[in-house]
Amino acid sequence: MINIAVADDHAIVREGFKQILSASDIHVTGEAETGQGLLDLVSKHDYDMVVLDISLPDRSGLDVLKELKKTHPQLPVLVLTMHAEEQYALRVFKAGASGYLTKDSAPSLLVTAIEKVTSGGKYVSHSLAEKLVLDIGEHGARPLHETLSDREFQVLTNLASGKTAGQIATELGLSVKTVSTYRTRILEKMHLRNNAELIHYAIQNKLV
């Protein structure tokens, strides 16, 4: 039997998750609505793996992933999220995730991904595998957004989604001034002049 902890702030998603797994040997024995809730669970109980959403109400799932890998480096983590692969897949793998799956994937893939990850492997979709091969073939050439730090990328996607500096500051636990500083860095690194160009870039590259 595989015991897993799930972090997602939507109860209906967690229930659907358990329904999909009901016919398998995979059991959800821990549930959390927030990143801190998941960290508390993992500190008190043993799990075979964690399923983690990127968008959590208290902090970014990417930050939670990094903390998990510091405190429990051997614990496999599968990221299950609404965000397209173009947005976060490469970043979560670099942060230590063992798999990435979008919520619009076929239910059968969820079981496949969990079994692959708990057996010590990595779960990568065919489309992401192709992207990785293409990146290698381009001899290191990367889109401009991939030159950003994880925090800068988080600010970029939030700005491109139409959120204000104040909203982003609250969501990421930063000051408004710090968010503005990140915005300035992003524009400089990506050779953009304003938010309109930033939003246009994000849409073109499927980041929002």
Secondary structure, 3 states (H helix, E strand, C coil): CEEEEEECCCHHHHHHHHHHHCCCCEEEEEEECCHHHHHHHHHHCCCCEEEECCECCCCEHHHHHHHHHHHCCCCCEEEEECCCHHHHHHHHHHCCCCEEEECCCCHHHHHHHHHHHHCCCCECCHHHHHHHHHHHHCCCCCCHHHHCCHHHHHHHHHHHCCCCHHHHHHHHCCCHHHHHHHHHHHHHHCCCCCHHHHHHHHHHCCCC
